[in-house]
Amino acid sequence: MTRMTGRMVLLIVAAALVIAMTGCGSMFRSKSPGKKVMLYNGQDFTGWTRFIEDPSADVNDVWRIRGDVLYCAGKPNGYIRTNQKYKNYHLHVEWRWPETPTNSGVLLHASGKDQVWPVCIECQLKAGNAGDFVLINGTGLSINGVSQKNSAKQFVVIEKKSPTSELPAGQWNSYDIYCQGATIRCLVNGVVQNEGTDASATSGWICLQSEGSPIEFRNISIQPLD
């Protein structure tokens, strides 16, 4: 038997890692992905609907346009959602906290009437918890083959896999969310933080939450995966 040198072992291990990473990424890569589309045009709210729970408040005070940045005051609770419903996509969102970090979220596959907590699956933006999933109003998702659905609870939190990969307040963070079929994977600043399968909802609106303190968004884009 030929004796392997340390260099040969390292080459074999490196090749195996490349194959594994390529295979993992191909789960969310279409043979012919569609063209990336900017959901926020940097000029106005075309393509979006703004909703807040307090009808006496002025929605223009909550959601404002600041050039290529979409500013949210954080109060009262609500969201801005796409008018169009989406499925099978790669969503890219960048966010930062201009002041004290608190709470927000990216709501996926939202449906039903406009209300503070629509039927949806949330990718959490709460400071320190970005990457958590939150199942809202009876939605379901499985982690490692185990269903996390609990219709008796309005909110079911599925914690992220790794320590926080968020950047400090004032710095821009990125969310890359892949929804393909009934699988959802989310990356925070390039780190895979969560992945679920058997999603009970596979299409719907995309919402950005107003829930806490001022938050800013930019470079909101979507790329079809089918």
N, C-alpha and C positions, 0 to 999 in steps of 0.2 A: 504494500500500500504506500502510495506517495505521501510523504510528510508535508503538510501544509505549513507555509510560513505565516508569521503574524500579518504580513502585508496581504497575503491571499485571503486570510480570514476577514480582514477589514474590507477588502473589495467585495466579498460575498455579502457581508452584512449591509454595506452601503447599497448594493444592487437590490437587495430585498426591501430595504426601506423605500427606495424610489418606486418599486413596483407597488408596494402597499399604498403609498401616498397617491400614486396615479389612479389606482383602482378606487380608492375612497372618493377622490374628486370626481370621477366619472359618474358616480351615482347622481350627481346634480348637474351634469353637462349634457345638453342636447347635441345630437349629431349636427344640427343646423340651428343654433340658437338665434332667436330673433334680434332685431335691432334694439339697442338700449334707448329708452325714452325718458326724458326728464319729466317727472311728475309736477315739479314746481318750476315755473318758467322765470322766476326772479322778478316778475313785473306785477302780477295780479293773482287773483284766486281762481283763475280759469281752471275748470276741472275738479274743483273742490267745493265741499259744503261745510260751513262752520256751524257748530252746535254748542250751546252752553245751557246749563241747567237753569240758570236764573234769567227769566224772560225780561226782567227789568234792567239787566245789564246790557251795555253796548258791546256787541260782538267785535266791533272795530277797536275797542280798547283792549280786548283779549288777544286777538290775532292781528299782527301788523306786518307789513312788508318793509324790510330795510335792505334794499338792494337785492343781492343774491341770498340774503338771510331771511328766514321766516321766523319772526319773533312771537313768542307766546308768553303772556303775563302770568299764566299758571293759575289764575283765579278769575271767575268761578270755574268749577269743574266742567269739563266738556271735551270736545275734540274737533279736529278738522279731518274730514274723510274724503276719499276719492269719490267722484260721482260714478265712476265705472267700477264694476266688480272684476276681480282678477283671479286667475288660477295658474299654477305651474309657472313660477317666476323666480328671478333673483332680484331681491329688493335691496337697494343700497341707501342708507340714511346716515347723515353725519349730524351730531348734536354736541352742544356744550352748555354748561351752566355758567351764565355771566355773573351770577351772584352765588348765594348759598345753595348747594345741590340738595334737591329734595326728591320729588317723584314725578314720573311721567311714564309713558309706555307707547309701544307700537302695537296696535291692535290688528290682528290678521283675520281674514275670512269673516269679517263682521257682517251681520245681517239683521233683519227685523226693523223695528221702528227706531228712530233716533232717540236715544236715552243715554244717561251718563255711563251705564254699564250695558252695552249691547251684547248680544250673543256673539262670542268671539274667542279667539286664542291670543293671549297677549305675550309679546316678548317684552319683558320688563325693562324699564329705564330708571327705576328707583336707584338712587345713588348707592353704590356698593353692591347692587344686586342685578345689574345689567347682565342678561343672559338667562335669568329665571324665566320659566314659562308660568303663566297664570291662566287656568281654565275658568272661563267666566260664563255663568248661567247655564251650566250643564254640558258644556262641550267636553270632548274626550280626547285623550292622547295616551299612547303607551310609551313607557320607558323601559328599554331592555326587555320588551315583550310583555310587560306587566301593565295592565290598564290602570290609569290614574283617575278615571272618571268617577265622580261622586255627585250625583244629581241633587243630593240633600244639601250641598254647600254651594253658595253663590260663587265663591272663589276657592280654587284648588291651586296651591303654589307648588311648582316643581323646581327645586333649586338647581342652579347651574352646576356644572361638573367641576370647575376649577376655581381657585382664588380669583378675585376680581382682576380684570385686565383693563379697567377703566383708567383714564387719565384725570389729573386734578382739575378742579373748577377753572374755567377760563380757557382750557385747551379743548380742541376738537377731537371727538371720538367717532368711530365708525361702526355701524351695524351692517353686516351682510347677512341677509336672511334668505334661505333657499327653501322654497315650497314646491315640491314636486309630488304629484299624486297625494297620498295621505302622509307624506313625510315632511317634517319641518326641521331645518338645522339653522342655528344662529351662531354667528361669529362676532365677537366684540374686539375691535382692533386687531383682527386677524386670528384671534384665538377661538377655537371651537369651544363654546360654553354649554351648548345643549343640543340634543337631537331627540326627536320623538317620532313615532310612527303611528299608524292607525288613527290619524286625525279624523274626528267626526265631521269636521267641516273642511272642505278643500277649495272653496272659492268664496269670494265676498269682497267687501270694501276693505281698504287699508286706512287706518285712522292713526293720527298722532294726538296724544292726550294733552289736555290742560289739567294739571293735577298737582298743585303745590306752589312752586315759585317760578320765576322767569326761566325759560329755556329757549334756546335757539336751534334751528334746523337749517341745513343747507344740503346741496348736492343730493337731492332726493330723486333717485332714478329706478327704473324697473326694466328688466330684460326678460322677455318670454323664454321659457325653457322647452317649449314644444313647437 
